[in-house]
């Protein structure tokens, strides 16, 4: 049933409030009118403020999924005669490499396995080998497995060696501690439908104004994803293309609700959600595949119980109102993911644990002594 209420345990789109969903139903509004630009200004300013940035930062909005913002940052930031160093330990690091290659940007990779945060020392060694690198790109929260890469440590290395950074904080901004304004971060990408708790359709790039202004006059690699063009027009109360007006209106409501809850309290709620989930499923015998010191507080990858296929577990839980998430690629054969972002509370996560216990009983998984 399409209108059934589900507890979403995937890493976005996440469960939202009734008031955010209601904000989608608004009077029709032309995107060239003052009322739209007032809403756009408010959203840009509030994202920047809630991220903890000062006046030397701003936010540039895009109509598109999170990948639109990531691609806009990469294809706009790296000069034609320079290269990109990408931290690759999951699907989204690999996607940044694919974006670079699609735009004929020279790209190198620093790799670790998908369960291990990258070492800042490995980044330092790669930068020493590749002096043509202008920017380091890293995914903060790699939702392939739920690991956190050490952005602050990488930033210290990159700053010391004179490189700038692009950070994909798609599923961590407003859900994990992150000093967005630390040097040498220039561009930080995220979207409405993750820890902001809005709905899909709008993504954004938090950026230093100086870094955006430095793009002026550079030949663009993309028409739709030209970061400077969007910045310049939005600064002038304009937009180069038709934006998702209703989705932005819902984002405005989500930002108001984030401000009311408080970023640090949302981060703490997610952390408590993760604790309840992990302790409860550990009691049911499930193994977490990322070591404790590398885990986010937003998503957990568990090993499937012996003899249980993902599809059977998914269906048993969905029948109880809970939607879990498959592992990507080869992971699907032996692991699954559970996110705890969105409007979920520790009480909700206790319900998740009970649903797993019931599903295991249905599937014949032996109870743990």
Secondary structure, 3 states (H helix, E strand, C coil): CCCCCCEECCCCCCCCCHHHHHCCCCCCCCCCCHHHHHHHHHHHHHHHHHCCCCCCEEEEEEECCHHHHHHHHHHHHCCCCCEEEEEECCHHHHHHHHHHHHCCCEEEEEECCCCCCCCHHHHHHHHHHCCCEEEEEEECEECCCCEECCHHHHHHHHHHCCCEEEEECCCCCCCCCCCCCCCCEEEEEEECCCCCCCCCCEEEEEEEHHHHHCCCCCCCCCCCCCHHHHHHHHHCCCCCCCCCHHHHHHHHHHHHHHHHHCHHHHHHHHHHHHHHHHHHHHHCCCCECCCHHHECCCEEEEECCCCCCHHHHHHHHHCCCEECEECCHHHHHCEEEEECCCCCCHHHHHHHHHHHHHHHHHHCCCCCC
